[in-house]
């Protein structure tokens, strides 16, 4: 697999080849992500998606990471180790659709999708070995072909 780094003008960027990174950059963002991963990822990637165009039948997804902690019924927070969080990047099989090319899920001579499609904001699953790895505004993403998405 190859890795690429993309960022919107004025946004920070990092390479996923340097080290695994969680989507949140500090404790406040970790709390925000834990409450609503979908809203957090869409907000962090909004500027990029508005200024970019995905070609052909590609679908861009932001990889789901387990939150940094779970709040127990007692109110205490159980924090996960950095190693367990890193596994989301390598073993991640679920992602949030953040962009879709104009030919994604369009029937052609090789594929008939029978009306099935995905939209920006849908959670989807895929094989962990599929797609090109990217970091967009420090969010781990994958660019997949529409046929590599197995369901939602």
Backbone as CSV, one residue per row, in Angstrom:
resi,resn,N_x,N_y,N_z,CA_x,CA_y,CA_z,C_x,C_y,C_z
1,UNK,0.832,-1.179,0.000,0.000,0.000,0.000,0.872,1.235,0.000
2,UNK,0.317,2.313,-0.543,1.031,3.570,-0.536,0.343,4.531,0.413
3,UNK,1.067,5.544,0.813,0.503,6.545,1.708,0.663,7.911,1.078
4,UNK,-0.272,8.788,1.339,-0.203,10.149,0.843,-0.675,11.085,1.944
5,UNK,-0.313,12.329,1.816,-0.736,13.342,2.775,-1.444,14.441,2.015
6,UNK,-2.639,14.795,2.450,-3.401,15.863,1.824,-3.888,16.795,2.906
7,UNK,-3.911,18.070,2.635,-4.488,18.997,3.608,-5.056,20.201,2.884
8,UNK,-6.052,20.791,3.500,-6.659,21.991,2.950,-5.715,23.162,3.183
9,UNK,-5.808,24.205,2.361,-4.946,25.365,2.563,-5.076,25.885,3.992
10,UNK,-3.942,26.137,4.618,-3.927,26.641,5.988,-4.069,25.575,7.047
11,UNK,-4.291,24.311,6.652,-4.449,23.235,7.623,-3.111,22.545,7.828
12,UNK,-2.969,21.927,8.978,-1.734,21.201,9.235,-1.803,19.842,8.549
13,UNK,-0.644,19.264,8.291,-0.626,17.955,7.671,0.418,17.084,8.349
14,UNK,0.257,15.790,8.217,1.232,14.849,8.743,1.205,13.622,7.864
15,UNK,2.237,12.836,7.950,2.309,11.621,7.160,1.984,10.426,8.037
16,UNK,1.154,9.512,7.541,0.870,8.321,8.325,2.074,7.402,8.350
17,UNK,3.046,7.658,7.477,4.257,6.851,7.496,5.129,7.184,8.704
18,UNK,4.960,8.384,9.291,5.767,8.781,10.440,5.376,8.006,11.686
19,UNK,4.109,7.952,11.991,3.633,7.244,13.180,2.120,7.251,13.173
20,UNK,1.516,6.263,13.797,0.057,6.273,13.906,-0.387,7.492,14.720
21,UNK,-1.518,8.035,14.364,-2.051,9.179,15.096,-3.551,9.032,15.234
22,UNK,-4.044,9.338,16.399,-5.487,9.307,16.621,-6.111,10.523,15.947
23,UNK,-7.420,10.504,15.683,-8.057,11.658,15.043,-8.077,12.900,15.944
24,UNK,-8.054,12.718,17.246,-8.086,13.846,18.170,-6.664,14.292,18.493
25,UNK,-6.533,15.594,18.733,-5.206,16.168,18.963,-4.957,16.535,20.418
26,UNK,-6.005,16.511,21.249,-5.864,16.859,22.653,-7.025,16.257,23.439
27,UNK,-7.028,16.449,24.744,-8.062,15.849,25.605,-9.461,16.374,25.283
28,UNK,-9.565,17.657,24.986,-10.870,18.238,24.655,-11.444,17.578,23.403
29,UNK,-10.599,17.416,22.390,-11.049,16.757,21.163,-11.333,15.281,21.394
30,UNK,-10.580,14.629,22.290,-10.846,13.221,22.615,-12.242,13.078,23.210
31,UNK,-12.625,14.017,24.061,-13.984,14.019,24.651,-15.036,14.208,23.559
32,UNK,-14.783,15.171,22.665,-15.715,15.456,21.575,-15.878,14.230,20.676
33,UNK,-14.757,13.580,20.334,-14.790,12.390,19.487,-15.556,11.260,20.176
34,UNK,-15.317,11.065,21.462,-15.984,9.987,22.205,-17.500,10.176,22.219
35,UNK,-17.957,11.424,22.279,-19.403,11.702,22.318,-20.071,11.425,20.974
36,UNK,-19.388,11.809,19.864,-19.992,11.655,18.532,-18.903,11.599,17.468
37,UNK,-18.349,10.396,17.211,-17.267,10.281,16.220,-17.655,10.800,14.835
38,UNK,-18.871,10.548,14.425,-19.320,10.971,13.093,-19.280,12.490,12.964
39,UNK,-19.885,13.204,13.907,-19.909,14.669,13.858,-18.491,15.231,13.929
40,UNK,-17.658,14.637,14.775,-16.278,15.103,14.924,-15.508,14.966,13.606
41,UNK,-15.583,13.792,12.974,-14.840,13.559,11.727,-15.350,14.448,10.599
42,UNK,-16.665,14.578,10.481,-17.218,15.434,9.422,-16.780,16.882,9.615
43,UNK,-16.752,17.344,10.862,-16.326,18.715,11.141,-14.842,18.911,10.800
44,UNK,-13.998,17.964,11.216,-12.549,18.074,10.961,-12.220,18.028,9.466
45,UNK,-13.040,17.337,8.681,-12.740,17.160,7.254,-13.592,18.046,6.349
46,UNK,-14.437,18.872,6.929,-15.360,19.691,6.150,-14.637,20.627,5.194
47,UNK,-13.629,21.333,5.650,-12.905,22.271,4.791,-12.238,21.582,3.616
48,UNK,-11.698,20.395,3.862,-11.047,19.652,2.799,-12.072,19.198,1.764
49,UNK,-13.163,18.603,2.227,-14.164,18.060,1.309,-14.788,19.158,0.448
50,UNK,-14.982,20.336,1.007,-15.602,21.432,0.260,-14.703,21.949,-0.862
51,UNK,-13.389,21.781,-0.731,-12.447,22.328,-1.709,-11.840,21.258,-2.613
52,UNK,-12.286,20.020,-2.493,-11.662,18.925,-3.232,-12.672,18.204,-4.097
53,UNK,-12.150,17.458,-5.058,-12.988,16.667,-5.949,-12.389,15.271,-6.057
54,UNK,-13.176,14.279,-5.780,-12.740,12.893,-5.907,-13.132,12.402,-7.299
55,UNK,-12.214,11.731,-7.984,-12.455,11.307,-9.358,-13.043,9.897,-9.429
56,UNK,-13.607,9.588,-10.562,-14.124,8.282,-10.992,-14.972,7.600,-9.926
57,UNK,-14.698,6.316,-9.695,-15.539,5.514,-8.804,-14.931,5.361,-7.411
58,UNK,-14.095,6.301,-7.028,-13.463,6.255,-5.702,-14.420,6.738,-4.617
59,UNK,-14.254,6.160,-3.432,-14.981,6.586,-2.242,-13.930,6.813,-1.165
60,UNK,-13.944,7.976,-0.550,-12.982,8.308,0.493,-13.646,8.146,1.847
61,UNK,-13.005,7.367,2.723,-13.549,7.127,4.055,-12.522,7.510,5.117
62,UNK,-13.003,8.056,6.229,-12.176,8.332,7.404,-12.265,7.107,8.302
63,UNK,-11.119,6.557,8.678,-11.075,5.336,9.487,-11.624,5.589,10.887
64,UNK,-12.488,4.686,11.337,-13.018,4.762,12.702,-11.950,4.289,13.684
65,UNK,-11.674,5.079,14.687,-10.806,4.705,15.802,-11.679,4.495,17.024
66,UNK,-11.360,3.503,17.822,-12.043,3.366,19.109,-11.729,4.629,19.913
67,UNK,-12.683,5.155,20.670,-12.391,6.339,21.492,-11.248,6.065,22.474
68,UNK,-10.614,7.126,22.964,-9.471,7.003,23.875,-9.849,6.367,25.205
69,UNK,-11.138,6.428,25.530,-11.584,5.925,26.833,-13.046,5.509,26.754
70,UNK,-13.469,4.778,27.761,-14.891,4.465,27.955,-15.256,4.933,29.357
71,UNK,-16.390,5.560,29.474,-16.860,5.972,30.785,-17.660,4.823,31.382
72,UNK,-17.212,4.360,32.529,-17.857,3.236,33.207,-19.111,3.708,33.936
73,UNK,-20.035,2.778,34.278,-21.254,3.175,34.993,-20.967,3.957,36.277
74,UNK,-19.821,3.705,36.884,-19.449,4.413,38.111,-19.017,5.851,37.852
75,UNK,-18.832,6.205,36.555,-18.382,7.539,36.210,-16.889,7.621,35.944
76,UNK,-16.141,6.586,36.333,-14.705,6.567,36.071,-14.457,6.322,34.586
77,UNK,-13.349,6.866,34.103,-12.973,6.657,32.701,-11.920,5.564,32.629
78,UNK,-12.173,4.588,31.769,-11.213,3.526,31.478,-10.486,3.930,30.210
79,UNK,-9.195,4.263,30.321,-8.406,4.710,29.177,-7.730,3.518,28.507
80,UNK,-7.787,3.504,27.172,-7.133,2.451,26.401,-5.655,2.787,26.211
81,UNK,-4.842,1.762,26.058,-3.413,1.983,25.837,-3.193,2.518,24.434
82,UNK,-2.070,3.177,24.248,-1.717,3.702,22.932,-1.625,2.570,21.908
83,UNK,-1.096,1.436,22.329,-0.959,0.277,21.428,-2.332,-0.188,20.938
84,UNK,-3.310,-0.258,21.825,-4.641,-0.707,21.395,-5.277,0.311,20.461
85,UNK,-5.016,1.605,20.677,-5.547,2.626,19.775,-4.874,2.570,18.413
86,UNK,-3.562,2.262,18.397,-2.834,2.133,17.125,-3.450,1.059,16.235
87,UNK,-3.992,0.021,16.839,-4.566,-1.078,16.064,-5.731,-0.626,15.189
88,UNK,-6.419,0.455,15.575,-7.509,0.965,14.737,-6.998,1.340,13.355
89,UNK,-5.775,1.864,13.311,-5.218,2.258,12.020,-4.884,1.036,11.173
90,UNK,-4.287,0.041,11.794,-3.842,-1.129,11.031,-4.953,-2.153,10.808
91,UNK,-5.850,-2.268,11.751,-6.907,-3.265,11.656,-8.264,-2.651,11.318
92,UNK,-8.305,-1.342,11.153,-9.574,-0.654,10.915,-10.289,-1.173,9.682
93,UNK,-11.529,-1.520,9.860,-12.341,-2.048,8.761,-13.637,-1.266,8.613
94,UNK,-13.790,-0.207,9.400,-14.985,0.621,9.358,-14.552,2.056,9.115
95,UNK,-15.283,2.742,8.258,-14.952,4.135,7.978,-16.186,4.949,7.672
96,UNK,-16.030,6.245,7.805,-17.099,7.201,7.533,-16.879,7.790,6.148
97,UNK,-17.872,7.684,5.277,-17.755,8.226,3.921,-17.673,9.748,4.011
98,UNK,-16.584,10.304,3.449,-16.430,11.760,3.460,-16.444,12.357,2.054
99,UNK,-16.294,11.522,1.040,-16.382,11.998,-0.349,-16.650,10.802,-1.258
100,UNK,-17.279,11.102,-2.391,-17.629,10.052,-3.345,-17.454,10.603,-4.747
101,UNK,-16.737,9.854,-5.589,-16.540,10.268,-6.974,-17.832,10.195,-7.767
102,UNK,-17.906,10.887,-8.913,-19.148,10.951,-9.687,-19.576,9.613,-10.291
103,UNK,-18.653,8.681,-10.460,-19.003,7.387,-11.035,-19.148,6.288,-9.985
104,UNK,-19.014,6.627,-8.705,-19.140,5.625,-7.645,-20.580,5.110,-7.587
105,UNK,-20.710,3.807,-7.575,-21.989,3.100,-7.495,-22.898,3.392,-8.691
106,UNK,-22.287,3.670,-9.833,-23.029,3.828,-11.084,-22.833,2.535,-11.878
107,UNK,-23.927,1.932,-12.302,-23.840,0.686,-13.068,-23.057,0.887,-14.365
108,UNK,-22.268,-0.119,-14.728,-21.548,-0.116,-15.994,-21.526,-1.546,-16.533
109,UNK,-20.718,-1.800,-17.567,-20.703,-3.133,-18.179,-20.135,-4.206,-17.244
110,UNK,-19.379,-3.830,-16.225,-18.781,-4.813,-15.298,-19.525,-4.945,-13.978
111,UNK,-20.202,-3.902,-13.531,-20.828,-3.901,-12.209,-22.272,-3.440,-12.272
112,UNK,-23.135,-4.169,-11.573,-24.519,-3.769,-11.400,-24.764,-3.698,-9.899
113,UNK,-24.975,-2.500,-9.390,-25.126,-2.293,-7.941,-26.561,-2.484,-7.459
114,UNK,-27.477,-2.739,-8.368,-28.885,-3.001,-8.016,-29.463,-1.890,-7.138
115,UNK,-29.085,-0.669,-7.427,-29.618,0.471,-6.681,-28.910,0.761,-5.369
116,UNK,-27.959,-0.077,-4.972,-27.237,0.162,-3.717,-26.221,1.276,-3.905
117,UNK,-26.063,2.110,-2.898,-25.093,3.204,-2.929,-24.761,3.600,-1.496
118,UNK,-23.837,4.501,-1.353,-23.523,5.090,-0.052,-23.511,6.600,-0.225
119,UNK,-23.687,7.304,0.875,-23.678,8.767,0.854,-22.669,9.278,1.866
120,UNK,-22.240,10.520,1.682,-21.368,11.155,2.667,-22.082,11.107,4.016
121,UNK,-21.356,10.667,5.037,-21.929,10.531,6.380,-22.343,9.115,6.730
122,UNK,-22.289,8.183,5.765,-22.605,6.777,6.049,-21.379,6.067,6.623
123,UNK,-21.605,5.195,7.601,-20.556,4.291,8.077,-20.567,3.072,7.172
124,UNK,-19.386,2.651,6.706,-19.274,1.488,5.828,-18.181,0.569,6.343
125,UNK,-18.186,-0.675,5.865,-17.097,-1.586,6.218,-16.464,-2.151,4.959
126,UNK,-15.189,-2.569,5.112,-14.360,-2.984,3.980,-13.258,-3.877,4.513
127,UNK,-12.549,-4.543,3.621,-11.410,-5.366,4.018,-10.258,-4.453,4.433
128,UNK,-9.565,-4.812,5.501,-8.471,-3.960,5.998,-7.316,-3.847,5.012
129,UNK,-7.234,-4.756,4.049,-6.129,-4.727,3.092,-6.450,-3.889,1.849
130,UNK,-7.614,-3.308,1.792,-8.041,-2.565,0.597,-7.809,-1.067,0.741
131,UNK,-7.654,-0.427,-0.381,-7.594,1.024,-0.435,-6.209,1.612,-0.266
132,UNK,-6.107,2.848,-0.680,-4.880,3.620,-0.531,-4.976,4.390,0.779
133,UNK,-3.924,4.337,1.580,-3.903,5.030,2.860,-3.524,6.496,2.677
134,UNK,-4.253,7.372,3.348,-3.979,8.805,3.280,-4.137,9.412,4.662
135,UNK,-3.518,10.546,4.875,-3.789,11.370,6.047,-4.294,12.707,5.531
136,UNK,-5.475,13.096,5.958,-6.051,14.374,5.557,-6.314,15.163,6.834
137,UNK,-5.645,16.299,6.967,-5.757,17.100,8.189,-5.557,16.247,9.437
138,UNK,-4.599,15.351,9.368,-4.202,14.435,10.446,-5.265,13.379,10.769
139,UNK,-6.188,13.146,9.842,-7.191,12.093,10.005,-6.795,10.946,9.078
140,UNK,-6.721,9.736,9.625,-6.383,8.552,8.840,-7.559,8.215,7.931
141,UNK,-7.294,8.101,6.628,-8.345,7.832,5.643,-7.904,6.743,4.677
142,UNK,-8.860,6.233,3.920,-8.602,5.295,2.834,-9.412,5.715,1.616
143,UNK,-8.766,5.644,0.461,-9.461,5.846,-0.805,-9.741,4.452,-1.364
144,UNK,-11.013,4.116,-1.480,-11.448,2.791,-1.922,-12.158,2.886,-3.263
145,UNK,-12.135,1.798,-4.020,-13.025,1.683,-5.171,-14.411,1.363,-4.628
146,UNK,-15.443,1.781,-5.323,-16.807,1.503,-4.856,-17.040,0.000,-4.642
147,UNK,-16.433,-0.827,-5.471,-16.619,-2.287,-5.352,-15.908,-2.889,-4.144
148,UNK,-15.028,-2.133,-3.472,-14.313,-2.638,-2.292,-15.102,-2.441,-1.006
149,UNK,-16.188,-1.671,-1.086,-17.043,-1.464,0.084,-18.000,-2.639,0.163
150,UNK,-17.998,-3.305,1.318,-18.772,-4.533,1.486,-20.171,-4.299,2.039
151,UNK,-20.396,-3.186,2.691,-21.721,-2.897,3.246,-21.679,-1.707,4.173
152,UNK,-22.845,-1.421,4.746,-22.910,-0.341,5.738,-23.684,-0.774,6.945
